[in-house]
Amino acid sequence: MADLSTTYLGLQLTSPVITGSSGLTDKVEKIIELEKNGAGAVVLKSIFEEEITMEYEQMLREEAPSRYKDDYLDYFDYKIKEVNLNNYLNLIIDAKKKTEIPIIGSINCNSSHEWTFFARKIEEAGADAIELNVFILPSDLTRTADGIEKTFLEIIQNIKNTVNIPIAVKMSYYFSNLAAFLQELSRTQIAGLVLFNRSYSPDIDLDKMEVIGTNVLSTPKELPTSLRWIGIMANRVKCDLAASTGIHDGQAVVKQLLAGANAVQVVSALYEHGVDYLKQMLGDVENWMDEKGYEKIDDFRGMLSQEQFVNPSLYERVQFMKYFSDRDK
Ligand SMILES: Cc1cc2nc3c(=O)[nH]c(=O)nc-3n(C[C@H](O)[C@H](O)[C@H](O)COP(=O)(O)O)c2cc1C
């Protein structure tokens, strides 16, 4: 029987399938179920500074008489942060008590001091690692590409100076020189890169003439973007790689491992099919390994990364120049 255990961020995982940050991981009961169904680890739902600030501003608007605003500011800042953060920290403490799998905290902040404050608290609560959900859409016309990259490096440096647990950075692909930047990030002594986060997608409702959100869940067709970049970056970064987005079945897990991922993160497939679908995904990975005669993940991991592959240009081919003419022959 194939052995699915592996390591990610220096942590021992019973399987390479991690439940990604989402509402699937926001309660201890859900984490227990995920563990029962074979999740190798969970990334908790992100704690968002923005959310805390929004609640805080609303409270301020509703309750603070203007002459006392400064006092209220201090008081509510403290109070809301304490309640939200405490709930988050209690979830970590509880999950560590009731499960054996690694618990990875996730943070998304706007201001640099809050990144480090949250990270320290998450480490103190006993999380095994932290995933930084840094998402900067390059839509600000006044910001340079260099400036955005510098922000990433500063956040990482500050957090590295604050905590000792492993850090993973969850990335988007909106970078002008993605491969070089991923490599540069990996030299900051982070333990892992997660390729990629998936952003809120806009659409337009033609009847209501409104911009709306759409496609909350991914589809299997979204697999190739992360597959390409895992394949290109495997063995070219000084940290682990986790694949995320569009992984909907056991075959997709195997493909990402062959491309060189150390682990994969799954969210939409579990929202769609339920948490017990994890068992089926892992069973399919096991069957594939048995059929091919692989005993453990490292027997085949990275076998089809760009570095290993006989025709590495296939990861980089971007045009369809000859697709139909070849097929029609
Ligand atoms: C309902 C929902 C909530 C999510 N919440 C978070 C979050 O709090 N933090 C985060 O980093 N990613 C969040 N994500 C993104 C997922 O972690 C993941 O990166 C994305 O869904 C792509 O993976 P998938 O194709 O397996 O769904 C969320 C996704 C969904 C669908």
The ligand as an SDF file (V2000), in Angstrom:
LIG
                    3D

 31 33  0  0  0  0  0  0  0  0999 V2000
  -15.3710   30.7090    0.4730 C   0  0  0  0  0  0  0  0  0  0  0  0
  -13.8740   30.9130    0.3800 C   0  0  0  0  0  0  0  0  0  0  0  0
  -13.1970   31.5700    1.4060 C   0  0  0  0  0  0  0  0  0  0  0  0
  -11.8170   31.7860    1.3030 C   0  0  0  0  0  0  0  0  0  0  0  0
  -11.1630   32.4440    2.3230 N   0  0  0  0  0  0  0  0  0  0  0  0
   -9.8220   32.6290    2.2350 C   0  0  0  0  0  0  0  0  0  0  0  0
   -9.0940   33.2540    3.2780 C   0  0  0  0  0  0  0  0  0  0  0  0
   -9.6480   33.6680    4.3240 O   0  0  0  0  0  0  0  0  0  0  0  0
   -7.7570   33.4060    3.1320 N   0  0  0  0  0  0  0  0  0  0  0  0
   -7.0860   32.9660    2.0310 C   0  0  0  0  0  0  0  0  0  0  0  0
   -5.8480   33.0990    1.9610 O   0  0  0  0  0  0  0  0  0  0  0  0
   -7.7440   32.3390    1.0260 N   0  0  0  0  0  0  0  0  0  0  0  0
   -9.0740   32.1850    1.1020 C   0  0  0  0  0  0  0  0  0  0  0  0
   -9.7390   31.5540    0.0750 N   0  0  0  0  0  0  0  0  0  0  0  0
   -8.9680   31.1030   -1.0920 C   0  0  0  0  0  0  0  0  0  0  0  0
   -8.6150   29.6280   -0.9650 C   0  0  0  0  0  0  0  0  0  0  0  0
   -7.7540   29.4020    0.1540 O   0  0  0  0  0  0  0  0  0  0  0  0
   -7.9020   29.1170   -2.2310 C   0  0  0  0  0  0  0  0  0  0  0  0
   -6.6650   29.7970   -2.3990 O   0  0  0  0  0  0  0  0  0  0  0  0
   -8.7270   29.3000   -3.4900 C   0  0  0  0  0  0  0  0  0  0  0  0
  -10.0880   28.9810   -3.2700 O   0  0  0  0  0  0  0  0  0  0  0  0
   -8.1900   28.4310   -4.6300 C   0  0  0  0  0  0  0  0  0  0  0  0
   -8.1920   27.0660   -4.2860 O   0  0  0  0  0  0  0  0  0  0  0  0
   -9.3520   26.0480   -4.8350 P   0  0  0  0  0  0  0  0  0  0  0  0
   -9.2650   26.0660   -6.2990 O   0  0  0  0  0  0  0  0  0  0  0  0
   -9.0250   24.7350   -4.2210 O   0  0  0  0  0  0  0  0  0  0  0  0
  -10.6460   26.6090   -4.3340 O   0  0  0  0  0  0  0  0  0  0  0  0
  -11.1170   31.3300    0.1690 C   0  0  0  0  0  0  0  0  0  0  0  0
  -11.7950   30.6420   -0.8440 C   0  0  0  0  0  0  0  0  0  0  0  0
  -13.1620   30.4270   -0.7540 C   0  0  0  0  0  0  0  0  0  0  0  0
  -13.8700   29.6950   -1.8520 C   0  0  0  0  0  0  0  0  0  0  0  0
  1  2  1  0
  2  3  1  0
  2 30  2  0
  3  4  2  0
  4  5  1  0
  4 28  1  0
  5  6  2  0
  6  7  1  0
  6 13  1  0
  7  8  2  0
  7  9  1  0
  9 10  1  0
 10 11  2  0
 10 12  1  0
 12 13  2  0
 13 14  1  0
 14 15  1  0
 14 28  1  0
 15 16  1  0
 16 17  1  0
 16 18  1  0
 18 19  1  0
 18 20  1  0
 20 21  1  0
 20 22  1  0
 22 23  1  0
 23 24  1  0
 24 25  2  0
 24 26  1  0
 24 27  1  0
 28 29  2  0
 29 30  1  0
 30 31  1  0
M  END
$$$$
